[in-house]
Amino acid sequence: MKPLAAGSPAALAGGPARNPASVRWALAGLSLSMLLSSLGTSTANVGLPTLAHAFGAPFQQVQWVVLAYLLAITTLIVSVGRLGDMIGRRRLLLSGISLFTAASVLCGLAPTLWLLIAARAAQGLGAAAMMALTMAFVGDTVPKERTGSAMGLLGTMSSVGTALGPSLGGLLIAGPGWRAVFLVNVPLGVLAFALASRHLPADRRDGRTERGGFDHLGTLLLALTLGAYSLAMTVGRGRPGPLNLALLAAAALGVGLFVRAEARAASPLLRPAVFREPLLSSGLGMSALVSTVMMTTLVVGPFHLSRGLGLGEAAVGLVLSAGPLVAALTGVPAGRIADRFGSRRMTVAGLAGVGLGCGALSLAPVSLGVAGYLVPLVVVTAGYAVFQTANNTSVMTDVGPDRRGVVSGVLNLSRNLGLVTGASVMGAVFALASGAGDVATASPEDVAHGMRITFAVAAALAVTAIALAATGRALARRRADAG
């Protein structure tokens, strides 16, 4: 059986009518795109000390190598998703992969720090397209009954990128040098482009949307609002100060202006009615809450393991790598379970696992040692993998083809905002609960107390997410009965 032509009716329709071999290669291209966007963050983090030495710059400047990438993704991912719905997701995804790959070359060749930061911002724009549109493509690529499995595969690749990034970055820095951290993306980007251009279904050409309908004002307001909020959460490591408060005030003002602009726009970036859909709004809220919880493990874990349990750097890294490894191994099975038992039921099951794991971490005595942290961490991470796959499936399954890009962008945005918020807020909770001015020099007892309080708060957030799931389902059922 010959592969379907990119522009054939069956290819345009996607789903079961497509050649299974072509579907597998299309998923390979999407998975590689997700892996690259995840590697873009995790590999650069480990190289910050080397970059500070190479450019003779302080940490406050070098950290923008990471921040520029994250800010570009966070501020533009919804707009990129909307643009993909309008002009064609395949075309925009290929453009995003091309931009990411070209920007990786510029990062690897950058002669100055500020050129590297500018190239990283361009790389983040490409990554925003890759993150937003990979999930949106699932509905065009696989049969509906296999959506969960495809979402699980994408979640697995994201986790693999997170887990592989630090070790890969460390090996490249120790070998060829820091420039190889960025140049390694180039051959992978070329391969992703080749797979996507050959096997992804062609864009629909039904004339329902046009370039002129793009909401430029809404896009600008949303980007400025998200940028202000993200900076408020990251500048000064989230400690409240005049600049942070001013940025939060600007973000609050931006929300008001954005809502007003969307209510008046002829073709709004985000229709206000979207957030009145119970299952969608609850799914976005749960995603933000659970991402906040997951960031707690990254904020608190290193201090608890090093200061509280007295582990060395290598041992700390080994224990922390267990989380992403579990997520990588759980993603695909979680997708199959969601396909079999229903995504909404498995969403609650995943949330329950996150809550139970956080509760165990808040109660575990220090005397249990590494096992007292590692076993609950595995439960938390496995629950998160099940939740993320099931929630993504639940949100994306019933979305119309003309809205998949923007909804996928909003879903990724909720996750990113949760991570940004968790790094700041949960870090502040930990510092406050430990009762130390500097957590890095706090006593083991103070760190253990701070960890218990912080994970108790995280468990409460997981319970809140479960309540949100129940509320969303009840409202959706009531709306269906009324209709």
C-alpha positions in Angstrom: 0.0 0.0 0.0 1.5 3.3 -1.0 1.6 6.2 1.4 -1.1 8.8 1.0 -0.3 11.9 -0.9 0.0 14.9 1.3 -2.9 16.7 -0.4 -5.2 13.7 -0.9 -8.7 13.7 0.7 -7.8 10.9 3.0 -4.7 12.7 4.2 -6.6 15.9 4.7 -9.1 14.1 6.8 -6.4 12.4 8.9 -7.5 9.7 11.4 -8.3 6.1 10.5 -8.2 6.6 6.7 -4.4 7.3 6.7 -1.8 4.7 6.0 -0.7 3.3 9.4 3.0 3.5 8.5 2.6 7.2 7.6 0.8 7.8 10.9 3.7 6.3 12.8 6.2 8.4 10.9 4.1 11.5 11.5 4.0 10.8 15.2 7.8 10.3 15.1 8.1 13.8 13.7 5.7 15.3 16.3 7.5 13.4 19.1 10.9 14.7 18.0 9.5 18.3 17.9 8.3 17.9 21.5 11.7 16.4 22.5 13.6 19.4 21.0 11.4 22.0 22.7 11.9 20.3 26.0 15.7 19.9 25.5 15.8 23.6 24.7 15.2 24.4 28.4 16.9 21.6 30.3 20.2 21.5 28.4 20.8 25.3 28.7 20.2 25.3 32.5 23.2 23.2 33.2 25.5 25.4 31.1 24.9 28.7 33.0 28.0 28.5 35.2 30.1 27.8 32.1 28.5 30.6 30.1 29.2 33.0 33.0 32.9 32.1 32.8 33.0 32.1 29.0 31.5 35.6 28.7 32.8 37.1 31.9 29.3 38.0 33.0 27.4 37.9 36.3 24.7 35.3 36.9 22.0 38.0 36.7 22.9 38.5 33.1 23.6 34.9 32.2 20.2 33.7 33.5 18.6 35.5 30.6 19.8 32.7 28.4 17.1 30.6 30.0 14.6 33.4 30.7 14.6 34.6 27.1 13.6 31.2 25.9 10.9 30.7 28.5 9.4 34.1 28.1 9.2 33.7 24.3 7.3 30.5 24.7 5.0 31.7 27.5 4.1 35.0 25.8 3.6 33.7 22.3 2.3 30.1 22.5 -1.4 31.0 22.4 -0.9 33.5 19.5 1.1 30.9 17.6 -1.7 28.3 18.2 -4.3 30.7 16.9 -2.2 31.6 13.9 -1.8 27.9 13.1 -5.6 27.5 13.1 -5.9 30.4 10.6 -3.1 29.9 8.1 -2.5 26.2 8.5 -0.9 24.2 11.3 1.4 22.2 9.0 2.9 25.3 7.4 3.4 27.0 10.8 4.9 23.9 12.5 7.4 23.5 9.7 8.3 27.2 10.0 8.7 26.8 13.8 11.0 23.8 13.3 13.0 25.8 10.8 13.3 28.8 13.1 14.3 26.6 16.1 17.0 24.9 14.0 18.4 28.1 12.5 18.3 29.8 15.9 20.2 26.9 17.4 22.9 27.5 14.8 23.0 31.2 15.8 23.2 30.2 19.5 26.1 27.9 18.9 28.0 30.6 16.9 27.1 33.6 19.0 30.2 35.8 19.8 28.6 37.8 22.6 26.2 37.1 25.4 23.5 39.4 24.2 23.5 37.9 20.7 23.2 34.5 22.4 20.2 35.8 24.4 18.6 37.2 21.2 19.1 33.9 19.4 17.5 32.1 22.4 14.5 34.3 22.2 14.1 33.4 18.5 14.6 29.7 19.4 11.8 30.1 22.0 9.5 31.4 19.3 10.2 28.3 17.2 9.6 26.2 20.3 6.3 27.9 21.0 5.1 26.8 17.5 6.4 23.3 18.1 4.8 22.9 21.5 1.4 24.4 20.6 1.0 22.6 17.3 2.2 19.1 18.1 -0.8 18.4 20.3 -3.1 20.1 17.9 -2.0 17.8 15.2 -3.0 14.6 17.1 -6.6 15.0 16.1 -5.6 15.3 12.5 -3.2 12.4 12.6 -4.6 9.5 14.7 -8.0 7.9 15.2 -10.1 9.4 18.0 -9.9 6.1 20.0 -6.1 6.3 20.0 -5.8 10.0 21.1 -4.8 9.0 24.6 -1.9 6.8 23.4 -0.6 9.6 21.1 -0.9 12.2 23.9 1.0 9.8 26.2 3.8 9.5 23.7 4.1 13.3 23.4 4.2 13.5 27.2 6.8 10.8 27.3 9.1 12.7 24.9 8.7 15.9 26.9 9.8 14.0 30.0 12.7 12.3 28.2 13.8 15.8 27.2 13.7 17.0 30.7 15.5 14.0 32.1 18.1 13.8 29.3 18.9 17.5 29.2 21.1 17.9 32.2 23.2 14.8 31.6 23.5 15.5 27.8 24.3 19.1 28.5 27.0 18.2 31.0 28.6 15.7 28.6 28.7 18.2 25.8 30.1 20.9 28.0 32.8 18.6 29.3 33.6 17.4 25.7 33.2 19.8 22.7 32.2 22.8 24.9 29.1 24.9 25.6 28.5 25.7 21.9 27.7 22.0 21.3 24.8 22.3 23.7 23.0 24.3 21.1 24.4 22.9 17.9 23.3 19.4 18.9 19.8 20.5 18.1 20.6 21.1 14.4 20.7 17.5 13.0 17.7 16.7 15.2 15.8 19.7 13.8 16.6 18.7 10.3 15.3 15.2 10.9 12.1 16.6 12.5 11.5 18.9 9.6 12.0 16.0 7.1 9.5 13.7 9.0 6.9 16.5 9.4 7.1 17.7 5.8 6.8 14.2 4.4 4.2 12.6 6.7 1.9 15.3 8.3 -1.5 15.8 6.7 -1.8 18.9 4.5 -3.5 21.9 5.8 -7.2 22.2 5.1 -8.2 24.9 2.6 -11.8 25.6 3.3 -11.7 29.4 3.3 -13.3 29.8 6.7 -10.5 31.9 8.2 -8.3 34.5 6.6 -5.1 36.3 7.6 -7.0 39.5 8.0 -8.9 38.1 10.9 -5.9 37.9 13.2 -6.3 39.8 16.5 -3.2 41.9 16.6 -4.3 44.0 19.6 -5.3 41.0 21.6 -2.0 39.3 20.7 0.0 42.3 21.8 -1.9 42.7 25.1 -1.7 39.1 26.0 2.0 38.9 25.2 2.7 42.0 27.4 0.5 40.7 30.2 2.1 37.3 30.3 5.6 38.8 30.0 4.9 41.1 33.0 3.6 38.2 35.1 6.4 35.9 34.2 9.0 38.6 35.0 7.3 39.3 38.3 7.6 35.6 39.2 11.2 35.3 38.1 13.1 38.6 38.6 14.7 38.7 42.0 13.8 35.0 42.3 10.2 35.9 43.1 11.0 37.9 46.3 8.4 40.6 46.7 9.9 44.0 46.0 8.9 47.2 44.2 9.7 45.9 40.8 7.9 42.6 41.3 4.8 44.5 42.6 4.9 46.9 39.7 5.0 44.0 37.2 2.2 42.3 38.9 0.1 45.5 38.8 0.9 45.8 35.1 -0.1 42.2 34.6 -3.4 42.8 36.4 -4.1 45.9 34.2 -3.2 43.9 31.1 -5.8 41.2 32.0 -8.5 43.8 32.2 -7.5 45.4 28.9 -7.2 42.1 27.2 -10.7 41.0 28.3 -12.1 44.3 27.1 -10.3 44.1 23.8 -11.5 40.5 23.2 -15.1 41.4 23.9 -14.9 44.0 21.2 -12.8 42.2 18.6 -14.4 40.9 15.4 -12.1 37.9 15.4 -10.8 37.6 19.0 -7.7 35.7 19.8 -9.6 34.0 22.7 -13.3 34.2 22.7 -14.6 34.8 26.3 -17.1 32.0 25.7 -14.2 29.5 25.7 -13.8 29.9 29.4 -17.4 29.3 30.0 -17.0 25.8 28.8 -16.9 23.8 32.1 -14.7 20.9 31.0 -12.2 23.2 29.2 -11.9 25.8 31.9 -11.6 23.1 34.6 -8.9 21.3 32.6 -6.9 24.5 32.2 -7.2 25.2 36.0 -6.2 21.7 36.9 -3.2 21.9 34.6 -2.0 25.1 36.2 -2.4 23.7 39.8 -0.7 20.4 39.1 2.2 22.1 37.3 2.6 24.3 40.4 2.7 21.2 42.5 5.3 19.5 40.3 7.6 22.5 40.4 7.6 22.0 44.2 9.6 18.8 43.8 12.2 20.7 41.8 12.3 23.7 44.2 12.3 21.8 47.5 13.9 18.5 46.5 17.5 19.6 46.1 17.6 21.4 49.4 16.0 18.5 51.3 18.3 16.0 49.8 21.5 18.0 50.2 20.9 20.0 53.4 18.3 17.7 55.1 19.8 14.3 54.2 23.4 15.3 53.6 23.7 13.8 50.1 26.5 14.9 47.7 25.8 16.6 44.4 26.0 13.4 42.3 23.6 11.6 44.6 21.2 14.5 44.6 21.2 14.5 40.8 20.6 10.7 40.7 17.6 10.9 43.0 16.1 13.8 41.2 16.4 12.1 37.9 14.0 9.4 39.1 11.1 11.8 38.7 11.5 12.5 34.9 12.5 8.8 34.4 9.2 7.6 36.0 7.2 10.1 33.9 9.0 8.9 30.7 8.1 5.3 31.5 4.6 6.0 32.5 3.5 8.3 29.6 2.6 5.8 26.9 0.9 3.2 29.3 -1.0 6.1 30.8 -2.3 7.0 27.4 -3.5 3.5 26.7 -5.2 3.3 30.0 -6.9 6.6 29.3 -8.1 5.3 25.9 -9.5 2.1 27.6 -11.1 3.5 30.8 -11.9 7.1 29.8 -9.8 10.2 30.1 -12.0 11.9 32.7 -11.8 9.0 35.1 -8.1 8.7 34.8 -7.7 12.5 35.3 -9.1 12.1 38.8 -7.0 9.0 39.4 -3.8 10.9 38.4 -4.7 13.8 40.7 -5.3 11.3 43.6 -1.8 9.9 43.1 -0.3 13.4 43.1 -2.2 14.3 46.3 -1.3 11.0 48.1 2.4 11.4 47.2 2.5 15.0 48.4 0.7 14.0 51.6 3.3 11.2 52.2 6.1 13.7 51.7 4.6 16.1 54.2 4.4 13.3 56.8 7.6 11.3 56.1 10.1 11.5 59.0 13.8 12.3 58.2 14.7 8.9 59.7 13.4 7.1 56.6 16.3 8.7 54.6 16.3 8.7 50.8 13.6 6.1 50.6 11.2 8.4 52.5 11.6 10.9 49.7 12.1 8.7 46.7 9.0 6.4 47.0 6.5 9.3 47.4 8.3 11.2 44.6 7.7 8.2 42.3 4.0 8.2 43.3 3.7 11.9 42.6 5.4 11.7 39.3 3.5 8.7 38.1 0.2 10.4 39.1 1.3 13.5 37.2 2.0 11.5 34.1 -1.4 9.8 34.2 -3.1 13.2 34.9 -1.3 15.1 32.2 -2.0 12.5 29.5 -5.6 12.1 30.5 -6.3 15.8 30.9 -4.7 16.7 27.6 -6.8 14.0 26.0 -10.0 15.1 27.6 -9.4 18.8 26.6 -8.3 18.1 23.0 -10.6 15.3 22.0 -13.8 17.3 21.5 -12.2 20.5 20.2 -13.2 21.4 16.6 -10.5 21.3 14.0 -10.6 25.1 13.6 -9.8 25.6 17.3 -7.2 22.9 18.1 -4.2 25.2 17.7 -5.4 27.9 20.1 -6.8 25.5 22.7 -3.5 23.5 22.6 -1.7 26.8 23.0 -3.8 27.7 26.0 -3.3 24.3 27.5 0.5 24.6 27.2 0.3 28.1 28.6 -1.6 26.9 31.7 1.2 24.4 32.3 4.0 27.0 31.8 2.3 29.5 34.1 1.9 26.8 36.7 5.6 26.1 36.5 6.6 29.7 36.7 4.2 30.4 39.6 5.4 27.2 41.4 9.0 28.2 41.2 8.3 31.5 42.9 5.4 30.9 45.2 6.3 27.5 46.4 9.9 28.6 46.8 8.7 31.5 49.0 6.5 29.0 51.0 9.5 26.8 51.6 11.8 29.7 52.6 9.1 31.0 55.0 8.3 27.6 56.5 12.0 26.9 57.1 12.3 30.1 59.1 15.8 30.8 57.6 16.9 33.9 55.8 18.9 31.8 53.4 17.7 28.3 52.8 21.1 27.3 51.4 22.6 27.7 54.8 19.6 26.5 56.9 19.9 23.7 59.4 18.8 20.2 58.5 15.9 20.5 61.0 14.7 23.8 59.5 14.9 22.3 56.0 12.9 19.2 57.0 10.2 21.4 58.6 10.0 23.6 55.6 9.7 20.6 53.3 6.8 19.2 55.4 4.9 22.4 55.3 5.5 23.0 51.6 4.3 19.6 50.5 1.3 19.9 52.8 0.4 23.0 50.7 1.1 21.1 47.6 -1.3 18.3 48.7 -3.9 20.9 49.3 -3.5 22.2 45.8 -3.9 18.6 44.5 -7.2 18.3 46.5 -8.3 21.6 45.0 -7.7 20.3 41.6 -9.8 17.2 42.3 -12.6 19.5 43.5 -12.2 21.5 40.3 -12.5 18.3 38.2 -15.7 17.3 40.0 -17.2 20.8 39.6 -16.3 21.0 35.9 -17.9 17.6 35.3 -21.1 18.5 37.3 -21.5 21.8 35.4 -21.0 20.1 32.0 -23.6 17.5 32.9 -26.0 20.2 34.0 -25.5 22.1 30.8 -26.0 19.0 28.7 -29.3 18.2 30.6 -30.5 21.8 30.1 -29.6 21.7 26.4 
